[in-house]
Amino acid sequence: MNIERDFERLKEIGKFLRRTRQGCGLSQDQLASRCDLTKSNISNIENGNKDFNFSTFLEYAKGLNKHPKELLDNDFAFLKAWN
C-alpha cells in the first residue's frame, strides 16, 4: 500500500461504507454477524485505517444485503482524476 496515495481514498470509501451501513440501520456488530468480518475489521475499514481486498469488500456488501455494484456506483472524489 502506498500510504500517501491511498490514505485519502480509503478514508473516503470508509466514510461512504459507514453511512451506507448506518442507512441500513445496522451497527458494526450486526453487520459482522451477517458476514465473515469482525467488528474490528469493519471499524478499521470504515475509519480508513485498513486497506482491504476484494473478497473483504464482497463480504461487506453481503452483510449489507447490497449488490457490490451498488457500493461501487458512487461519485467518489478520487475518481474525478479519471475524467
Residue pairs with C-beta under 8 A, 6 or more apart in sequence:
1 51
6 51
7 48
8 78
9 76
9 78
10 48
10 49
10 50
10 51
11 47
11 48
12 48
12 76
12 77
12 78
13 45
13 48
13 76
14 45
14 46
14 47
14 48
14 49
15 46
15 48
16 71
16 74
16 76
17 45
17 46
17 60
17 71
18 46
20 64
20 66
20 71
21 28
21 31
21 42
21 46
21 64
24 64
24 65
24 66
26 34
26 63
26 64
28 39
28 42
28 43
28 46
29 39
31 37
31 42
31 60
31 63
31 64
32 38
32 39
32 41
32 42
32 63
34 62
34 63
34 64
34 65
35 59
35 60
35 62
35 63
36 59
37 56
37 59
37 60
37 63
41 50
41 52
41 56
42 60
44 50
45 52
45 56
45 60
57 68
57 71
58 68
60 71
61 67
61 68
61 70
61 71
64 71
